[in-house]
Amino acid sequence: MNLELRKSLPFIFLVSISVSWGFYYGTNTKLNDFGNANHEWLFLTDALFTLPLLCLVSVRNKKQALAKAAAYICIAILVGSFIIPEESKFLWVYLESGRYLVLGALSW
């Protein structure tokens, strides 16, 4: 696999899950039970589990991979705060405030 494509794979994944889950949460179709099945854990699993694993696989330096994963998780939490409906947020409220702690630790 091309090295540039391999390094940008987590970003491409983040953009694709943001767009696809944004469409899922933003529309009322049979897919989401006409707006009744807008569960936050759907985006949560992609953002907090799959995305960091993809960073660890695609970046050879593990320290850089962890930093990249933490930054992408913070971006995913920010995106999720916009696309997930307010009435469906349970854990997301805590994650939204916790992302500032992670960003502070990364910048330190």
VMD Tcl script that builds the backbone (N, CA, C; Angstrom):
set m [mol new atoms 324]
animate dup $m
set s [atomselect $m all]
$s set {name element resname resid chain x y z} {
  {N N MET 1 A 0.853 -1.181 0.000}
  {CA C MET 1 A 0.000 0.000 0.000}
  {C C MET 1 A 0.893 1.237 0.000}
  {N N ASN 2 A 0.497 2.237 -0.715}
  {CA C ASN 2 A 1.222 3.486 -0.795}
  {C C ASN 2 A 1.345 4.101 0.599}
  {N N LEU 3 A 2.531 4.633 0.937}
  {CA C LEU 3 A 2.787 5.166 2.273}
  {C C LEU 3 A 1.913 6.378 2.583}
  {N N GLU 4 A 1.712 7.250 1.604}
  {CA C GLU 4 A 0.862 8.430 1.825}
  {C C GLU 4 A -0.594 8.035 2.043}
  {N N LEU 5 A -1.065 7.080 1.286}
  {CA C LEU 5 A -2.430 6.604 1.463}
  {C C LEU 5 A -2.593 5.931 2.816}
  {N N ARG 6 A -1.583 5.191 3.214}
  {CA C ARG 6 A -1.636 4.500 4.507}
  {C C ARG 6 A -1.684 5.489 5.662}
  {N N LYS 7 A -0.923 6.568 5.572}
  {CA C LYS 7 A -0.931 7.578 6.637}
  {C C LYS 7 A -2.237 8.359 6.675}
  {N N SER 8 A -2.875 8.550 5.532}
  {CA C SER 8 A -4.106 9.331 5.489}
  {C C SER 8 A -5.358 8.476 5.664}
  {N N LEU 9 A -5.208 7.194 5.821}
  {CA C LEU 9 A -6.350 6.298 5.974}
  {C C LEU 9 A -7.209 6.631 7.201}
  {N N PRO 10 A -6.640 6.941 8.376}
  {CA C PRO 10 A -7.498 7.331 9.508}
  {C C PRO 10 A -8.315 8.595 9.243}
  {N N PHE 11 A -7.733 9.570 8.571}
  {CA C PHE 11 A -8.465 10.795 8.248}
  {C C PHE 11 A -9.599 10.506 7.272}
  {N N ILE 12 A -9.331 9.675 6.273}
  {CA C ILE 12 A -10.377 9.306 5.311}
  {C C ILE 12 A -11.498 8.564 6.018}
  {N N PHE 13 A -11.140 7.692 6.961}
  {CA C PHE 13 A -12.149 6.970 7.724}
  {C C PHE 13 A -12.970 7.923 8.583}
  {N N LEU 14 A -12.319 8.895 9.211}
  {CA C LEU 14 A -13.022 9.874 10.044}
  {C C LEU 14 A -14.018 10.678 9.208}
  {N N VAL 15 A -13.609 11.113 8.051}
  {CA C VAL 15 A -14.511 11.874 7.175}
  {C C VAL 15 A -15.671 10.998 6.712}
  {N N SER 16 A -15.379 9.759 6.362}
  {CA C SER 16 A -16.449 8.894 5.855}
  {C C SER 16 A -17.456 8.533 6.944}
  {N N ILE 17 A -16.998 8.281 8.181}
  {CA C ILE 17 A -17.973 7.972 9.233}
  {C C ILE 17 A -18.738 9.223 9.639}
  {N N SER 18 A -18.096 10.377 9.569}
  {CA C SER 18 A -18.799 11.616 9.907}
  {C C SER 18 A -19.921 11.890 8.918}
  {N N VAL 19 A -19.651 11.702 7.647}
  {CA C VAL 19 A -20.666 11.941 6.626}
  {C C VAL 19 A -21.768 10.885 6.696}
  {N N SER 20 A -21.383 9.624 6.810}
  {CA C SER 20 A -22.402 8.570 6.796}
  {C C SER 20 A -23.267 8.594 8.052}
  {N N TRP 21 A -22.664 8.779 9.228}
  {CA C TRP 21 A -23.470 8.855 10.444}
  {C C TRP 21 A -24.234 10.170 10.520}
  {N N GLY 22 A -23.699 11.229 9.946}
  {CA C GLY 22 A -24.437 12.481 9.866}
  {C C GLY 22 A -25.700 12.329 9.051}
  {N N PHE 23 A -25.600 11.587 7.954}
  {CA C PHE 23 A -26.785 11.297 7.147}
  {C C PHE 23 A -27.763 10.428 7.928}
  {N N TYR 24 A -27.238 9.440 8.641}
  {CA C TYR 24 A -28.089 8.534 9.419}
  {C C TYR 24 A -28.866 9.293 10.495}
  {N N TYR 25 A -28.171 10.139 11.265}
  {CA C TYR 25 A -28.830 10.872 12.344}
  {C C TYR 25 A -29.699 12.017 11.820}
  {N N GLY 26 A -29.383 12.534 10.665}
  {CA C GLY 26 A -30.096 13.697 10.147}
  {C C GLY 26 A -31.347 13.397 9.362}
  {N N THR 27 A -31.549 12.153 9.006}
  {CA C THR 27 A -32.720 11.803 8.205}
  {C C THR 27 A -33.655 10.891 8.993}
  {N N ASN 28 A -34.884 10.874 8.603}
  {CA C ASN 28 A -35.879 9.982 9.191}
  {C C ASN 28 A -36.291 8.963 8.141}
  {N N THR 29 A -35.609 7.832 8.152}
  {CA C THR 29 A -35.886 6.774 7.186}
  {C C THR 29 A -36.183 5.478 7.923}
  {N N LYS 30 A -36.492 4.476 7.148}
  {CA C LYS 30 A -36.735 3.165 7.745}
  {C C LYS 30 A -35.464 2.601 8.374}
  {N N LEU 31 A -34.320 3.033 7.873}
  {CA C LEU 31 A -33.036 2.567 8.393}
  {C C LEU 31 A -32.872 2.882 9.878}
  {N N ASN 32 A -33.298 4.070 10.304}
  {CA C ASN 32 A -33.190 4.441 11.721}
  {C C ASN 32 A -34.554 4.481 12.407}
  {N N ASP 33 A -35.474 3.675 11.937}
  {CA C ASP 33 A -36.822 3.567 12.497}
  {C C ASP 33 A -37.507 4.928 12.537}
  {N N PHE 34 A -37.319 5.671 11.475}
  {CA C PHE 34 A -37.928 6.996 11.296}
  {C C PHE 34 A -37.583 7.950 12.439}
  {N N GLY 35 A -36.301 7.937 12.829}
  {CA C GLY 35 A -35.803 8.850 13.856}
  {C C GLY 35 A -35.894 8.328 15.265}
  {N N ASN 36 A -36.442 7.143 15.468}
  {CA C ASN 36 A -36.574 6.590 16.821}
  {C C ASN 36 A -35.364 5.775 17.253}
  {N N ALA 37 A -34.485 5.438 16.347}
  {CA C ALA 37 A -33.323 4.603 16.665}
  {C C ALA 37 A -32.022 5.368 16.444}
  {N N ASN 38 A -31.945 6.587 16.912}
  {CA C ASN 38 A -30.731 7.389 16.779}
  {C C ASN 38 A -29.852 7.182 18.012}
  {N N HIS 39 A -29.288 5.993 18.137}
  {CA C HIS 39 A -28.468 5.661 19.291}
  {C C HIS 39 A -27.059 6.222 19.128}
  {N N GLU 40 A -26.530 6.772 20.191}
  {CA C GLU 40 A -25.198 7.370 20.124}
  {C C GLU 40 A -24.100 6.326 20.038}
  {N N TRP 41 A -24.342 5.121 20.520}
  {CA C TRP 41 A -23.303 4.102 20.536}
  {C C TRP 41 A -22.884 3.680 19.133}
  {N N LEU 42 A -23.706 3.939 18.144}
  {CA C LEU 42 A -23.347 3.592 16.773}
  {C C LEU 42 A -22.130 4.399 16.303}
  {N N PHE 43 A -22.188 5.703 16.491}
  {CA C PHE 43 A -21.053 6.551 16.124}
  {C C PHE 43 A -19.915 6.372 17.134}
  {N N LEU 44 A -20.268 6.089 18.377}
  {CA C LEU 44 A -19.282 5.922 19.446}
  {C C LEU 44 A -18.336 4.757 19.167}
  {N N THR 45 A -18.851 3.655 18.682}
  {CA C THR 45 A -17.990 2.497 18.402}
  {C C THR 45 A -17.003 2.783 17.272}
  {N N ASP 46 A -17.471 3.480 16.250}
  {CA C ASP 46 A -16.559 3.826 15.160}
  {C C ASP 46 A -15.514 4.838 15.611}
  {N N ALA 47 A -15.927 5.818 16.402}
  {CA C ALA 47 A -15.027 6.901 16.781}
  {C C ALA 47 A -14.046 6.501 17.880}
  {N N LEU 48 A -14.485 5.720 18.848}
  {CA C LEU 48 A -13.629 5.419 20.001}
  {C C LEU 48 A -12.910 4.076 19.930}
  {N N PHE 49 A -13.326 3.193 19.036}
  {CA C PHE 49 A -12.669 1.898 18.946}
  {C C PHE 49 A -12.024 1.654 17.588}
  {N N THR 50 A -12.792 1.810 16.528}
  {CA C THR 50 A -12.265 1.503 15.204}
  {C C THR 50 A -11.229 2.521 14.745}
  {N N LEU 51 A -11.485 3.788 14.976}
  {CA C LEU 51 A -10.557 4.841 14.539}
  {C C LEU 51 A -9.191 4.733 15.218}
  {N N PRO 52 A -9.098 4.547 16.554}
  {CA C PRO 52 A -7.765 4.373 17.159}
  {C C PRO 52 A -7.046 3.109 16.683}
  {N N LEU 53 A -7.786 2.021 16.477}
  {CA C LEU 53 A -7.152 0.810 15.952}
  {C C LEU 53 A -6.593 1.037 14.557}
  {N N LEU 54 A -7.316 1.788 13.766}
  {CA C LEU 54 A -6.848 2.113 12.419}
  {C C LEU 54 A -5.595 2.988 12.473}
  {N N CYS 55 A -5.537 3.893 13.436}
  {CA C CYS 55 A -4.335 4.717 13.601}
  {C C CYS 55 A -3.134 3.860 14.005}
  {N N LEU 56 A -3.339 2.911 14.907}
  {CA C LEU 56 A -2.242 2.050 15.352}
  {C C LEU 56 A -1.746 1.144 14.234}
  {N N VAL 57 A -2.639 0.748 13.347}
  {CA C VAL 57 A -2.243 -0.117 12.242}
  {C C VAL 57 A -1.555 0.676 11.134}
  {N N SER 58 A -1.997 1.885 10.887}
  {CA C SER 58 A -1.493 2.625 9.724}
  {C C SER 58 A -0.247 3.455 10.000}
  {N N VAL 59 A 0.048 3.774 11.252}
  {CA C VAL 59 A 1.237 4.567 11.573}
  {C C VAL 59 A 2.243 3.658 12.266}
  {N N ARG 60 A 3.447 3.630 11.772}
  {CA C ARG 60 A 4.454 2.712 12.308}
  {C C ARG 60 A 4.962 3.136 13.686}
  {N N ASN 61 A 5.207 4.416 13.885}
  {CA C ASN 61 A 5.675 4.914 15.177}
  {C C ASN 61 A 4.488 4.946 16.139}
  {N N LYS 62 A 4.549 4.141 17.183}
  {CA C LYS 62 A 3.404 3.978 18.087}
  {C C LYS 62 A 3.110 5.243 18.889}
  {N N LYS 63 A 4.127 6.026 19.205}
  {CA C LYS 63 A 3.889 7.278 19.932}
  {C C LYS 63 A 3.123 8.263 19.049}
  {N N GLN 64 A 3.517 8.369 17.801}
  {CA C GLN 64 A 2.789 9.217 16.865}
  {C C GLN 64 A 1.391 8.688 16.605}
  {N N ALA 65 A 1.262 7.372 16.565}
  {CA C ALA 65 A -0.054 6.770 16.338}
  {C C ALA 65 A -1.000 7.077 17.495}
  {N N LEU 66 A -0.503 7.027 18.725}
  {CA C LEU 66 A -1.351 7.338 19.878}
  {C C LEU 66 A -1.746 8.810 19.898}
  {N N ALA 67 A -0.808 9.686 19.563}
  {CA C ALA 67 A -1.123 11.114 19.502}
  {C C ALA 67 A -2.133 11.407 18.398}
  {N N LYS 68 A -1.951 10.764 17.261}
  {CA C LYS 68 A -2.884 10.944 16.145}
  {C C LYS 68 A -4.263 10.396 16.511}
  {N N ALA 69 A -4.301 9.256 17.188}
  {CA C ALA 69 A -5.582 8.669 17.596}
  {C C ALA 69 A -6.297 9.575 18.592}
  {N N ALA 70 A -5.564 10.134 19.548}
  {CA C ALA 70 A -6.183 11.033 20.534}
  {C C ALA 70 A -6.731 12.287 19.860}
  {N N ALA 71 A -5.997 12.828 18.917}
  {CA C ALA 71 A -6.467 14.019 18.206}
  {C C ALA 71 A -7.704 13.701 17.363}
  {N N TYR 72 A -7.688 12.565 16.671}
  {CA C TYR 72 A -8.851 12.189 15.858}
  {C C TYR 72 A -10.066 11.868 16.725}
  {N N ILE 73 A -9.847 11.297 17.901}
  {CA C ILE 73 A -10.963 11.047 18.814}
  {C C ILE 73 A -11.590 12.369 19.242}
  {N N CYS 74 A -10.760 13.360 19.559}
  {CA C CYS 74 A -11.291 14.679 19.938}
  {C C CYS 74 A -12.077 15.309 18.805}
  {N N ILE 75 A -11.577 15.171 17.587}
  {CA C ILE 75 A -12.306 15.705 16.431}
  {C C ILE 75 A -13.619 14.948 16.234}
  {N N ALA 76 A -13.591 13.629 16.417}
  {CA C ALA 76 A -14.809 12.828 16.272}
  {C C ALA 76 A -15.838 13.192 17.334}
  {N N ILE 77 A -15.386 13.483 18.546}
  {CA C ILE 77 A -16.309 13.905 19.597}
  {C C ILE 77 A -16.923 15.253 19.242}
  {N N LEU 78 A -16.130 16.142 18.692}
  {CA C LEU 78 A -16.660 17.433 18.247}
  {C C LEU 78 A -17.693 17.241 17.144}
  {N N VAL 79 A -17.389 16.404 16.176}
  {CA C VAL 79 A -18.335 16.135 15.087}
  {C C VAL 79 A -19.599 15.486 15.642}
  {N N GLY 80 A -19.436 14.541 16.560}
  {CA C GLY 80 A -20.583 13.871 17.144}
  {C C GLY 80 A -21.486 14.800 17.927}
  {N N SER 81 A -20.894 15.829 18.525}
  {CA C SER 81 A -21.721 16.779 19.268}
  {C C SER 81 A -22.638 17.564 18.337}
  {N N PHE 82 A -22.279 17.651 17.061}
  {CA C PHE 82 A -23.123 18.336 16.087}
  {C C PHE 82 A -24.118 17.399 15.400}
  {N N ILE 83 A -23.715 16.160 15.116}
  {CA C ILE 83 A -24.581 15.298 14.307}
  {C C ILE 83 A -25.534 14.447 15.130}
  {N N ILE 84 A -25.196 14.124 16.369}
  {CA C ILE 84 A -26.072 13.286 17.191}
  {C C ILE 84 A -27.153 14.175 17.792}
  {N N PRO 85 A -28.410 13.795 17.672}
  {CA C PRO 85 A -29.492 14.606 18.246}
  {C C PRO 85 A -29.372 14.700 19.772}
  {N N GLU 86 A -29.766 15.836 20.313}
  {CA C GLU 86 A -29.628 16.092 21.751}
  {C C GLU 86 A -30.365 15.066 22.602}
  {N N GLU 87 A -31.530 14.628 22.158}
  {CA C GLU 87 A -32.310 13.683 22.956}
  {C C GLU 87 A -31.699 12.283 22.954}
  {N N SER 88 A -30.723 12.023 22.096}
  {CA C SER 88 A -30.072 10.720 22.032}
  {C C SER 88 A -28.736 10.684 22.756}
  {N N LYS 89 A -28.298 11.798 23.285}
  {CA C LYS 89 A -27.000 11.870 23.954}
  {C C LYS 89 A -27.123 11.494 25.427}
  {N N PHE 90 A -26.379 10.477 25.834}
  {CA C PHE 90 A -26.305 10.100 27.236}
  {C C PHE 90 A -24.848 10.143 27.700}
  {N N LEU 91 A -23.996 9.365 27.067}
  {CA C LEU 91 A -22.563 9.391 27.373}
  {C C LEU 91 A -21.856 10.544 26.679}
  {N N TRP 92 A -22.411 10.977 25.581}
  {CA C TRP 92 A -21.753 11.990 24.760}
  {C C TRP 92 A -21.585 13.309 25.510}
  {N N VAL 93 A -22.465 13.607 26.435}
  {CA C VAL 93 A -22.370 14.844 27.221}
  {C C VAL 93 A -21.073 14.850 28.023}
  {N N TYR 94 A -20.707 13.698 28.575}
  {CA C TYR 94 A -19.472 13.598 29.345}
  {C C TYR 94 A -18.247 13.626 28.439}
  {N N LEU 95 A -18.363 13.024 27.274}
  {CA C LEU 95 A -17.244 13.035 26.333}
  {C C LEU 95 A -16.969 14.432 25.802}
  {N N GLU 96 A -18.019 15.218 25.620}
  {CA C GLU 96 A -17.834 16.577 25.112}
  {C C GLU 96 A -17.005 17.417 26.068}
  {N N SER 97 A -17.224 17.269 27.362}
  {CA C SER 97 A -16.428 18.040 28.319}
  {C C SER 97 A -15.043 17.428 28.521}
  {N N GLY 98 A -14.917 16.118 28.337}
  {CA C GLY 98 A -13.628 15.457 28.516}
  {C C GLY 98 A -12.643 15.689 27.402}
  {N N ARG 99 A -13.116 16.089 26.238}
  {CA C ARG 99 A -12.190 16.293 25.120}
  {C C ARG 99 A -11.243 17.452 25.378}
  {N N TYR 100 A -11.657 18.416 26.198}
  {CA C TYR 100 A -10.778 19.535 26.511}
  {C C TYR 100 A -9.604 19.092 27.377}
  {N N LEU 101 A -9.825 18.115 28.228}
  {CA C LEU 101 A -8.740 17.566 29.019}
  {C C LEU 101 A -7.712 16.854 28.141}
  {N N VAL 102 A -8.189 16.122 27.165}
  {CA C VAL 102 A -7.294 15.418 26.256}
  {C C VAL 102 A -6.509 16.410 25.403}
  {N N LEU 103 A -7.175 17.426 24.898}
  {CA C LEU 103 A -6.476 18.442 24.099}
  {C C LEU 103 A -5.449 19.193 24.940}
  {N N GLY 104 A -5.770 19.466 26.198}
  {CA C GLY 104 A -4.798 20.107 27.088}
  {C C GLY 104 A -3.601 19.222 27.344}
  {N N ALA 105 A -3.822 17.932 27.523}
  {CA C ALA 105 A -2.714 17.003 27.747}
  {C C ALA 105 A -1.850 16.860 26.502}
  {N N LEU 106 A -2.468 16.885 25.332}
  {CA C LEU 106 A -1.707 16.792 24.095}
  {C C LEU 106 A -0.860 18.023 23.839}
  {N N SER 107 A -1.390 19.189 24.198}
  {CA C SER 107 A -0.648 20.416 23.935}
  {C C SER 107 A 0.436 20.673 24.972}
  {N N TRP 108 A 0.361 20.006 26.087}
  {CA C TRP 108 A 1.356 20.194 27.138}
  {C C TRP 108 A 2.586 19.485 26.768}
}
mol reanalyze $m
mol bondsrecalc $m
mol representation Tube
mol addrep $m
